[in-house]
Amino acid sequence: MATTTPARGAYTPPPGGTGAASNGRDSWRTRLWRFDDKASPYAYIAPFFLVFAAFGLYPLLYTGWIALHRVEMTGLDQSEWVGWDNFAKILQDSEFWTAVSNTFVIGVLSTVPQLLVALGLAHLLNYKLRASTFWRTVILTPYATSVATAALVFALVFRADGGILNWVLHFFGAGNTDWGNGEWTSKIAISVIVIWRWTGYNALIYLAAMQAVPTDLYEAASIDGATRWQQFRKVTIPSLRPTILFTIVISTIGSMQLFGEPLLLQGGTLGSIGGNEHQYETLSIYLFNYGWKLGHLGPAAAVAWAMLVLLLLIALINWIVGRFVRKSAA
């Protein structure tokens, strides 16, 4: 008996069901697949946004609300609307501007040497060395040390009476230096702690960026007779410009948030007020004094928002400078 072959392109209903029922199931599966295709990416990233909303966005907005009210630590359930009075209060306070100046100076003293040393270490580690993994681990060890431990150890190093550094300087006739109470020596001491902790971290970031530079560029420069120093200036540095800008921004944000180092510089005795004459009081210490020592949460929240504005301004300046450098290089 002859069989009839269906025309090409004609629909053949599957066995065990009618064509209408099959079309209904196929259309339902198609809609489900389209929904899954569109909704799955949002479901995957939803946990991040939920955590950010709970622990990032809500505290930020709540801090802004407190900054516009008079709220005391002893009466958190009582608030009074004061508008911009808290901001006017801190802007008219000379101690606030002292803290801004100290934060900026300590940031420059710690960031510039830190990134330069990190760049040099990364350049050395980029070449083949014996036990390179060991050396990379060694330079990252300070980063794994807690802030409290590092600050307390360096507090012993910078002690005026019996400190290790003064003991070493005594052999060179430098005498005893009161590192914690000096205007510049206290800032230098804090900067040394920051440099010690973060240099290795930045060095590994630079090292990863250096290893991504095509070797053809170095080979071409070597054929042209360029020395290692010339290759570093003409090949490595231009290739690392985005990474350098990134580390500058991250280091700037970190310097704006300095808290543990100045708090524990003198073993926690005078660190909570930033020195006997506020000579190394940073914005974080200033906020701590207002919020937790004096109990005035309104001005403390205003300081937090002032820090955010300063960070945005610094990030904008870094972006403008980086864009100008890229245009000039092109």
Salt bridges, closest charged atoms under 4 A:
GLU72 OE1 - HIS296 ND1 2.74
GLU80 OE1 - ARG70 NH1 2.72
GLU95 OE2 - HIS278 ND1 3.67
ASP161 OD1 - ARG159 NH2 3.39
GLU183 OE2 - LYS187 NZ 2.98
GLU281 OE1 - HIS278 ND1 2.97
